[in-house]
Amino acid sequence: MSKPKRLAILVAGGPAPGINSVIGAATIRAIHHGYEVLGLRDGFKWVMQGDTSHIEQLTIEKVSRIHFRGGSFIGIARDNPTKKKEHLDNVINTLLGIGVNKLVTIGGDDTAFSAKTVEEASEGKISVVHVPKTIDNDLDLPYGIPTFGFQTARHVGVEVVKNLMVDARTTSRWYFVVSMGRKAGHLALGIGKSSGATVTLIPEEFKEEKIPLKKLTDILVGSIIKRKAAGLDNGVAILAEGLVERLNPEELDGLEDLERDEHDNLRFAELNIGEILKREVKKRLDEFNMKVTVVAKNIGYELRCADPIPFDMEYTRDLGFSAVEFIVKGGTAAMVSIQDGHFVPMYFKDILDKKTGKTRIRMVEVNSMSFAIAQQYMIRLNSNDFEDKKLMEMYASVVNKNTDEFEKQFKYVTEHESETDEVGQSISHNFPESARR
């Protein structure tokens, strides 16, 4: 009697809306190909210890309706099997020992690296395909193709910010909203641009290797002053958490002691950048005798396990189907992508960052028209403000300074905008005169 063909699925990293859709679609497709499907609970956590007691057989009956729900049907964990050879060996031996020679991994760049390492270390005995998941939208897919979960996270984030904008206007206060995004500002910008937030700050827009805390503070203070000059005493600023990694540790108490996860990533949630900037902004405003109520709020955990919107439900079912089709037909060592409506494998060897050995990170393209348009709708000091004498007089009067003093204290915050400003200025030239009326 022949041994059953077995395929395993695991989820690692952080949650993202649509995980269950991938699990469901992949399970159903693999069963139709004659495979038994095993769910490895909590990512690599147990199999890297050689523990098979947390493995569950997945059936069509179990998974047929899980795509409507957020979270992960088979759990999730950040345990890293690549740090110790014994853990990596345990993963390979455990999978082969239970008859699994095909593995579908669902995760971000760290999970992709783990999948690649397992495939290589098994010397071809285990085929691997990776489904890219992260609400940060920072995996190196072609431009315009989101990672799954991003669209839902942005959608839910906009709903939160929309309510905060109403609250800010009603109560005459400012909100500093910190959005997830370990290195890239896609989610913060997506939420800020879609909701029409007052101002959004992302790490990519700054040219400095280390961003001065004072500069971030003065950009936010400048927005508050500019709104005040227009007779408005409220606003919502969106801040990408990845700004933390670009700040000077000497300026932040506790940054040097910040814990790291199993993949050596800083645990940003333990250092509340919103509270830090709230404190610094209030200190700066005190210099001008301005009283402003500021509330810092983190959003991210509220977004990660949200029920997926239809876009992500459909998208992830396509990804799960394609992952199984690829691997059961002999494919391995690749990440799944859907490009122009077609499945395109992105092989690990082609998408690795030579410095880190991991998949490349996709950053926000700050020289794009999309980013330039986002900036056009932000209320923040820009270089054109300092060319307008009347505006300077209005802003300076808010802080009881003359225009020269105001310029001396705040003009420097516009220095990094030169390249994006050129893109912004070119926008109007690319449209006919009739479209600008």
N, C-alpha and C positions, 0 to 999 in steps of 0.2 A: 504494500500500500504506500503510495507516494505521500511525502510530507506536505502539509498545507503551506501555501505561499502566504507569507506574513509581511505586512507593512505597518510601520509604527509612525505615530504622530506625536509631536511634543510642542509645547509653547513655552518660550522663555523671554526674559526681559521684563518690561512693564506692560500692563494691560492696554488694549486699544479696541475701540468698537469694531466689530466685524470678525473677531477671532472665531466665534462659534460658527459663523457662515463658512469659513475656510474648513474647519473641522468637519462640518456636516457634508459639504460638497465633496471634499476629498474622501471621506469615509464611503459615501454612497458610490462614488465612481470606482474606488478600489474594489469594493465588494462586487460590483458589476464585472470587474476584470478577474474575478475569482480569488481575490485575496481576503484573508482574515485581517482585520484592522485592530491594532492595539493602541490605546491611548496611554502615553507615559505621563502619569500624573506629576505635576510640579516640575516640569522641564527636565533638566539633567539631574536634579537633586538626588533622586533615589538610585537611578541606574549607575551613576558615577560612584556609588557606594557598593554596587553589586547587588542591590536590593530589588527583588522582582515583585514584592508584595503590594506595590502601588501601581500596578499595570492593570488596565481595564480593557476588556474586549468591547469594541464599539460596533453597534449594529445600526441598521437603517431605522429601526423602530426607536432607538435611543436618540438619534441625531436629527431626525427628519424635521423637527420644528425648533431646533435650538438657534437657528439663524436670526430669530427675532430678538434675541436677548444679548445684553452686553456681558462682560466678564469672559471667563474661559471655563468651558464645560469640564476640562481636564486639569484645571488649575494652572499656575504659572509660578516661576521662581527665577532668580538671577544666578543660581549656582553655576560656577564656571569649571568645566571639566578639563580645560587646557592648562591650568596652572601646575598640576601635578601629573606626572606620567602614570602613576597608579590609577588616578581617577579616569584618565583617558582610556587606559587599558580596560578598566572595569566597564566603561560604556560599551566598548567594542565587544568584549567577551560576553557581557550580559545580553546584548542584542543578538549576537550570533548564537548564544546558548539557548535562546527561546525561538530561534528560527527566523529572526528578522534580518533581512538583508537590504531592505529599502526603508529610508527614514525621511519623513517630511518634517522640516523644522519651520516654526512660525516665530518670527522675532525681528529685532533690529540689527544694527551692524555688529554688535557683540555676539549675538546668536548666529549670525551668518559666519563669523570667524570660527566659532565653535563647530558649526556644521562642516565647514571646510576642513578643519583640523581632524575631525572624526573620519571624514572621507579619505583623507590622505593617509592617516595612521592605519586605517583598516586595509590599506593596499588593494583597494578595489573590491574587498569583500562586502562592503556596505555602500550602496548608492545613496546619495543625498541630494535633496532639492529643497531650496529655501524660499519661503513666502515672506516678502518684506512687510513688516508691520511696525509702525510708530506714528504716534500723533504728532511727533516733531517734524515729519515730512522731510527728513534730512538724509535719507538713503539716496545714493547716486543714480536715480532713475532719470530717463530723458526728461528734458524740460517740459513742464506742463502735466506730467504724469504724477499723481499724488501717491504717497504710501497709504495703504489702507488704514482707516481710522481717522485720518487727518480731517476729512470733510465733515464727519460727524462731530469731532472735537471742536472744530471751528464753529459749526452750527450751534452746538450747545453753549460754547463760550460766548457767542454773540448774544444769545438769549440772556445769559447772566449779565453781560455788560449793558445790554439794552435796559434792563431793570435798574442797574446801578446808575445809568445816565439820568433816568427819571428821578431816582432818589437824590442824586447830586443836585439836580435843578430844584427839586422840591425843598430840600433842606439846606441849600446854599453851602455845599461842601465839595471837596475834591476827593476822588478815589485814585489811589495808586494800585493798579491791578497787575500782579505778577503772573505771567503765563509760562507754562512749561515750554522747554526748548533748551536742551542741554548745551548745545553749541550754536545752533542756527535759530534765526528769528522768524521762521515761516509761520508758526502758529500765532505768535504775538501779532505779527503784521496782518495775517489773515483775519484775526478777530478785530483788530483795530481799524483796518481799512473797511471791512464789511459793516461794522457797527457805526462808523463815523465817529470814533473816539476822538477826543481833543488832540492827543498826541500819542505816538507810539515810538518807543526806542528799542532798537535791536543792535546786537554787537557788530554786525557786518558794516554798519554805516560809519564806524569809527576807524580812522587810519592808524591811530596809535596802537602799539602792541599792548600797552597797558593804559586803560582809560582812567583819567583822573576822576576820583569821586566828586570833586568840586565841579567838574565839567557836566556830569550828569545832573548834579544838583542845580546848577545855574540854567541848564536847558529847561528843567521843570519849573524853576522860578520864573524864567522868561515867559513860559506859557501862561503861568498864573497872572503875571503882570499884563501880558497882552490881552488876556480875557478881561481883566479888571478895567483896562483902558476902554474896552468896548462895552462896559457896563454890566459885565457878567461875572458873578462870583462863584462859579462852579465849573467842574470839568472832570474828565476821566482820562487818566494816562495809562497806557498799556506798556508794561515793561517785560522784555524777554528775560527769563531767569539766566540765560547764558551770559548776560552782562557780568554776572558774578565772576566768571572765570577770567574775564578780561580786566578786572580791577586789580589794583596794586594791593597785595596782602598786607603791606605795612599800614594801609589806610583803614583796614577792617579788622577789628578785634575778633578773633576766633576763626578767621578764614584759614590760617595756617593749621588749625586743629580740626578742620572739617573732615568728617569721616568719608571714606570712599567705599563703593560697593565692590562686589566680587570681580568686577571688570575694571576696577581702578577709576571709576567715574566719581566725581564729587557729588555728595548728597546735598544738593542745593536747598532742599526743603528745610534743612537744619540751620541754614543761615538766611534769615528773612530779609532779602534785599529791599522789599517794600517798606519794612519798618525802618531800616537803615536810612533810606532816602527820605522817608517821612521826617525822621529826626533831623537830618541835615537840611532839608528844605525849610522846616520850621525855624531852625537856628538862623538860616540866611534871611528869612522873612522878618525875623525879629530885628535884624539890623536896620530894616526899613520901617519898623513899627507897623507892620502889616499883620493882621490877625486872620488867619485862614484855618479852617478845620480840614484836616487831611485824615483819611482812613485808608490804611493799607490792607489789601486783600489778595490772597493767593488763590488762583484757580488752576486746576490741572487734575487733581484727584477726582474732582466732580465730573470731569470730562472722559476719563479713561475707560470707565465701565458703563458708559451710557449705552442705551439700546441704539444700534446703528440706524442711520437714516437710510432710505431706499438706495441711494447712490452706493453706500458702502456694502449694503446687503448684496446688491447685484454684482458689484466689483469683486467682492471677496469670494462669491460663489464661482465666478470665472477663474479666479486665482487658484482656488482649491481644485477645481476640475483640471486646469492646465497643469498644475504641479503633478497630479497623479498620472495624467496622460504622458507627461514627459518621462517620469521615472519608471513606469511600467514598460515603456518601450525602449528602455536601455539608456536613458539620459542620466547624467549625474553631475555633481559639482557646479551647480548653477542656481541663480536666483530667478524667480518667475517674474515676468513683466507682461503687461498687455499694452501693445503699441499699435495705434491706428486700427483697433479692433481685432488684432491678431496676437497670439501668444508668441513671445520672443524670449528665448532663454538668454540670460546674461551670466556668462560663465565667470566663476570666481577669479580665474587667472586674468581676466580682462578688466575687472572692476576693483582690484585691490589698490590701496594706497601703499606705495613702496616704503614709506617711512614707518607706518604703523602696522602694516601687514593685514589690516582690516579693510572692509569695503570703504571706499571714499565717501566723505560726507558732503552732501549738497547744501551749499550756503545760499542765502538770499542774494540774488543778483542786483546789487544796488545801482548799477549803471543801466538798468532796464527802464523802459517807459512805465512799466507797471509800478515800480517803486517810486519813480518821479511823480506819477499821478497821486500816489498815496500821500506824498509829502505836500502836494498842492493843497490838500484838504486839511492838513494839520494846522493847529494854532500853535506856532512856535516861532521864536525869533529867527529871521533869515536875513541874508545879506541885503536884500532889497529894502528891508525895514530901515536899515542904517543909511540908506540913500534918500530917504523921505524925511524932510525936516519936520513936517507937521506930526508925523507918526512919532518921531523921536521926542518931540515936546510932550506928546500925550503919555508915552511910556515913562519918560523921566519924571513927569508930574506925579505919577502913581506912587513913586518911591521917594518923592521929595528931593530929587537930584536935578542938576542941570544936564543938558544933553551931552556935554563933553564927559561928565562923570559917568553917566549911564553907558555911553559908548565904551569907555575905558573898562568898565566892569563886565559888560556883557557881549561885546562884539566878537570876542574870541570863540564863543560857542558856535559861530557860523563858519569857522575856518574849514571844517571837515566836509562841508557840503558842496565844495566847488565842482566836483565831477558830476554829482547827481543834479546839481543846479543847471549845469549845461544841458543835460538830458531834458530837464523840465522846460528850459527855455526853448528847446528845439521842438517840443510837442506842438505848439501853435503853428509852427512853420510847416508841419507835415499835414495840416488840414486846410481845405479851401477857405477863403475869406467868409463865405456864406455860413460855414459851420461854426465860425467864431462869433457870430452876431448874437 
